[in-house]
Amino acid sequence: MKNILLVLQREYLVRVKKKSFIIMTFLAPLLFVGFYAAVIWIAVGSTDTKTVQVLDESGLFANQFKNTEELRFVSIQQTLDTAKAQFQRGDANALVFIPENVLDNPKGVRIYAAKNVSLDLKSDIEKTIERQIENIKLTEAGITRKVLEDARVNVSSETISLNEEGEKSSSSGAATAIGGICAFLIYISVFVYGTQVMRGVTEEKTSRIVEVIISSVKPYQLMMGKIIGVALVGLTQFVLWIVLTVLLTSAAGAIFGSKMGDDPEKMQAQMEQVQKGMPGAGMNPATTAMSGADNNPVTEVLEAVGSLNIPYIIACFLFYYLGGYLLYSALFGAVGAAVDNDADTQQFMMPITLPIVFSFVFAQMALRDPDGSLAFWTSIIPFTSPIVMMVRIPFGVPIWELALSMVLLVLGFMGTTWLAARIYRVGILMYGKKVTYKELAKWIFYKA
């Protein structure tokens, strides 16, 4: 145990003292917060106003195009040829032509511009025209817009967990987001830190340093020290990222709030505009359902997250992060010991990486049906359970399923560690020989 701790200490200190570790630990939260802060700042601070000329031959759209801070509509009364000629000489950004028979031929609308217009501008113009045409046709049919709008009902249901403990408010959107984030972090960490173990073993083997090390440390102790040391490096980086991101987000929110505090309605309108351009905006129906016209979206998000058992989720995340990492890093370490250079690792990487990739695919399916048979079995099998189970936990998992998954994951880690140790003890001193799967099988059954 003492030797394992010595190797662990060395692996941990060597990596956390590297400039690359320090830079990425502090740079990643800065880049994350800075990216979103820049997007919000640019969107909120943008004051460019575009001019759009409207040539309405039908005369049905007078005063229908409303001016905003970004768009200014100018109605013109000319022939189309004259309007196009003046548009080319002028400084307007777009020219909208509405034909006289627009009711019968709505596809006759044309938008002219020196360059392609933005999708937002095109969509705004089309929606305005569509709405007015609908009003006209509804009026002809004896139906007013008010009657139609009164008939529309937005249903926003509240999800409630009902069990032996009683009723408790829950949020499908928050469960989906938290589960997806946790699964993605484990997916990335297994690849990143498992590869670090493999490369570390390969470098020591190539430089022949390992020949000196194993004179006083057993190969198994050396492998375990490396695996656990790199795991602690990953945990350290995760904790620092979380703390720094929370601090930077709070500071950025305070600064941004003080800048816009004098006009909260303007801030709310502009933030809704910014959210349209954010990655994933509009793709999650659960998130859309969470936001209401009379509620503060930030408050609703905090309430949704608060409905989850965060300490329980964090504890499960740490277990599955360590379990998944330990299971796969042992195999990565065995691969590093079996080859002489990075180029030779490719032939042995496929059997290790495929279960990880499949786990991420199964996790996305589990988000749609967290209690389905596919989600259940993939959350029990050790090679896929770290990622898939983390998707299911925020939705609620029976204790016996969670216990079974954890026990099998521990047994799976012990099995892969035993397997990797058999390969590691032989391969670590094997040089100048191309290793095959048949050769690896022989190493496993070599007597000590």
N, C-alpha and C positions, 0 to 999 in steps of 0.2 A: 504493500500500500504506500510506503514511503517513497519508493521509486516512481510510482504512478503520480504522486503529488509533485515530485520534482520535475518530471516531464511536463505535467500540466502547468506548473508555474512558469516554466521556460516558454512553452508554446503560447501561453496567455500574454506574458509580458513582452515577448518579441513582437507579437502582432499589434497589441494596443499602443506600443511605442512607435510604430511606423508612421511616417508622415501621411501616407495614403489613408490610413485608418482615421487619424485625427482630422484630416481635411474632409473626408467624406462624412464623418460623423457630424461635423458642424455645418458642412456645405449642403447636405441633403435637405434638412429642415428649412434652411435659408432659401434654397431653390424652390421648394414646395410652396412655402408661404409667399415668397417673392413673386412667383408666377401668378398666383391668384390675386395677389395685391395689385400687381401691374395691370392685369386684365380689368379689375374693378376700377382702378384709378383712371385708366385710359377711357373706359366706357363712361364713367361718371364725369370725367373732365372734358370729354369731347364736346365741342360747341359748333362744329362745322354744320352749316345749314345748307341743304341741297334745294335747288329750285326746280320745280316740275311744272311745265306748261301743259294745260289741258285744253284740247280742242274738241268740244262736245257738239257734234252736228245734231244730235237728237234733242238737246235742250232738256234732258231729263235729270241731269246730274248737277244742276246749279246748287252751289253751297254744300255739296255732299262730301267733297274732299276737304278735310279739316287740317289746318296748319298745326304743326308741332314744332318742338325745338330743333328737330332734325330735318323736317321737310316743310317747304313753303310752296303751296300750289297757286298757280297763276292762270286764270281763265282767259283764253284768247278767242277772238272771233275773226277767222280768216279761212281762206281755202287751204286745203292740205298742202298743196305745192308751195304756196307762199309761206306757210308756217314752217315747213321743212327747210326752206331756203334761209329764213331768218334764224331758225334754230342753229344752223351750221355757223352763222356769223355771230350769234349771241353767246352768252355765258351760262345758259340754262343747262341743267344736268340731264334732263329727260323731257320728251314730248309724248303725251298720251293722246291718241286719236280714238274717239268714240264715234262710230258711224251712225247715220240716221236710223238705220234699221237694226239697232243693237238688240232690241227685244226678240226679233226673229233670228238674228245672226250674232249671238254674243261672241263668237270666235273671230268676228271682224275687228275687235279691239286691237290696236297696235301701240307698241311702246318703242319710240325711237330714242337712241342715245349714241353718243360718239363712241362709247365703249359699252360692253355688256353691263346692264343694271344689276344691282344686288338682288338676291333672292328675297330679302325682306321688303325692299321697295316694290318689287314685282307682286309679291303676295299682298301687300297693303292695298295696292291699286286694284287688283283683281277682287279682293274681298269687298271693297267699297262699291264697285260696280255690281257685283253679285247681290249684295244686300239691297241696293236700290232696285234692281230688276225684280228681286223677290217681293219687295214692298209693292211695286206696281202690280205685279201679277196677283198678289194676295188681295189688294184693294179691288181689282177687277172681279175677283171671286167672292167679294163681300167679307173678307177676313182681314182684320187689322193686325199690324205688327204686335200690338199690345196683347191681343188674344193669343197669338202664337207664343210670345215670350212667357205669358202666364202659364201656358200649358207645359212648358219645359221645366223639369224638376231635376236638380242635381242631388243625387244620393251619395252621401258620405257616411259610410257605416263605421261603427266603432267595434273593434275586435276585443273580446274579453275571454281570458283563460278561465275555465271552469273545472275545478278538481276538488280533491278532498279538503284542500286548504281554503276553499271558497272561491269567490270571484275576484279576478285581478285584471286590470286593464293591460292590454298588450298591443303591439304594433307589428304588423307583417312587414311594413317597409323598413323599420329599424332592424328587425330580425334578419331580413335579407341583406341589408347593408353590412351589419356587423359580422354575420356569418361569412359573407363573401370576402370582406377585408381580411379576416383571420385566416381563411383558407388560402388566400393569395400570398399572405406573408409567410406561411409555412411552406408553400410551394416554392417561393423564391429562395427562402433561407436554406432549404434542403439542397438546392442546386448550388448556391453560392458557397456555403460553408462546407458542404460535402466535397466540392471540387477543391477547396483550399486544403483539406486533409489529404486528398489524392496527390496534389501537386507538391505538398510538403514532403510526403513520403518519397515521391519520385526524385525530388531535388537532393534529399539526403542520400538516397541510394546511388544516384549518379555521381555525386561528389565523394562517395566512399566514406562520408562522415559516420554513417550508420555502423560501419565495422568497428569503430571505436566505441560508439554508444552502447551496442549490445554486449560489449565485454563486461559491462557492469549492470546492465538492465536487460531483463528478459524481453523478447520480441512482443509478447502479449502486453506487458506493462508499458512498453513504448507505444504500442498502438492505442491502448486505452487512454494514456496520458495525452496523446495528440487529439484524440476524438473529444474528450471532455474539455480540454483546453480551448479548442476552437469553438465548442458549444458555448462556453462562458464568454468568449469574445463576441459571439453573435448576440447573446442576451444583453451584454453591456451596451452594444450598439443600439439594440432595440429600445432599451430603457432610456438611453440618452436621446434618441430620436423622438420618443413620445414626450419626454419632458420638455425638450427644446421646441418641439412643434406647438405644444400647448402654450408655452410662454410667448413664443413669437406670434401665434394667432391671437392671443389675448391682447398683446401690445398693439398689433396691427388693427384689431377691432376697436380699441380705445382711441387710437389716433384717427382712424377713419370716421368713427362716430362723432368725435369732437369737430371734425371738419364739416360734417354734414348735419350736425345736431340742430342747426337753426332752421332746417327745412326737412322734417321727417317724411312728409308726403312725397317730396321730390326724390328723396333717397330711396323710398320704397319703390317708386315707379322705375327708377333707374336700376335698382337691384334686380327687379323682375326682368328688365331688358338684358342685363348681364347674364342672368341665369339661362337665358335662351342659348347663349353661346358657350356655356360651360360643357365640358365633356360629359356625355351621358344625359344631358338635359332632355326631358321629355320622353325618355326611353323606359322609365320605370313607372307603371301605373300606380303602384302603391305610394310612391313619393308624391305624385300629383294629387292623389286623394287626400294626402295629409295637409295640403295647403288650402286654406279657405280664404274667402274674401275679407272676412271680418277678424281674422286671427293673425297673430304675428308668426311668420314661418319659423323664425329662429326659436321662439318659445315652443312651438309644436314639435320641432325636432328634438329639443332638449327633453320635453315630456315623453316623447316616443322612446328615446334612449333610456330615460329614467324608468320606464316600465319593464326593462330587462334587468335580469340579475347580473349586473356587471362584474362584481367580485367572483361569482361562480364561473362566468364565461372566461375571465382572465386566468383563473386557476386551471381550467380545462385547456385553455390555449397554451399555457406554459408546459403542461404535461404532454400534450400532443406535439408541441414544438420540439421538446427534448426527445420524446419517444420516436417521432418521425426522423429527426436528425440523427439520433444514435443508430437507428436501424439502417439507414442508408449510408451514413458516413463510414460505418464498419466495412460495407461493401466497396465504397470508394477507396478506402485505405487499402483493402486487399488488391484492388486493381492497380493502385500506385506501386505496391510492393511486387506485383507480378511482371511489370514492364520496366524497360530501361529508359524510356523517354516519353514525352507527351504524345508524340505521333502514334505510338503503339497502343495508347489507351482507347482509341476509337473503337476497336473491334470488341472490347469488353464493356463499353459504355452503354450500348443499346439495351441489353437485358436489364440494366439498372434504371435507365432514364424512362423507358416505356411505361412502367407502372406509375411513375410520378406524373407523366403527361396524362395518362388515362385517368389518374385520380382527379386532376383538374377538370377534365371533361365530365367525369361522373359528378363532380361537385356542382357544376352548372345544371345538370339534370336534377340533382337533389334539391336545388333551390326551387324548382317548379313543383316537386312532390317530395317533401322531406320525410314523409312516412311511408313512401312506396317500398316495394320489395328490392328494387335496385339500390335505393339509398340505404336500406337496412344492411344488405349483404356487403356492400362496398365500405360501409362504416364499421364493419366487424373484421374484415380481412386486414391483417396488419399492414400490408403494403399500400393500401389505399385509405385506411381508416383515419390517419392524422389529418388529411385534408377534407375528406367527405364528412367525418363526424363533426368537425368544427362548423360546417355549414348547417348541420341539423341542430346543434346544441341551442342556439338562440330561439328556435321554434319549440323546444321542449323535447327531451328524450327520456324515456323510462330509465330508472336507475339501473335495472338489471341489464339493459342494453349497453349503457355506458360502462358498467363494471365489466361486462363480458369483453367489450372492445378494449378496455384498458389492460385487462389481464392478457388477452391475446397479443396486444402490442408489446407488452413486456416480454412475453414468451418469444415473440418474433424477434425482438432485439437480441435476446439471449441466443437464439438460434443463429441469426446472421453474424453475431459477434464470434460465436464458436467457429462457424464456417470460415469467417474472414481470418481468424487467428491461425487456423490450420494452414491457410494459404500464405499468410503474412510471414510465418516463422521460416518457411522454405524460400519464398520468393524474395525476401529482403536481402539475401546474400547470393541470389542467382543473377549472373551477369552473362551477356553475350549470347543469349539463347532466345529465339522466338518462341514464346509460350502459346500453346493452344489450349482449347477447352479440355481436351483429353489429358494434357499435362496437368492442368489445374485439378482435375478429378483425382489424379494420382497423388498430388500433394496433400489433398484432404485426408487420405487414408495412410499417409506415411506415419510410422511410429516415432514418437518423440525420442 
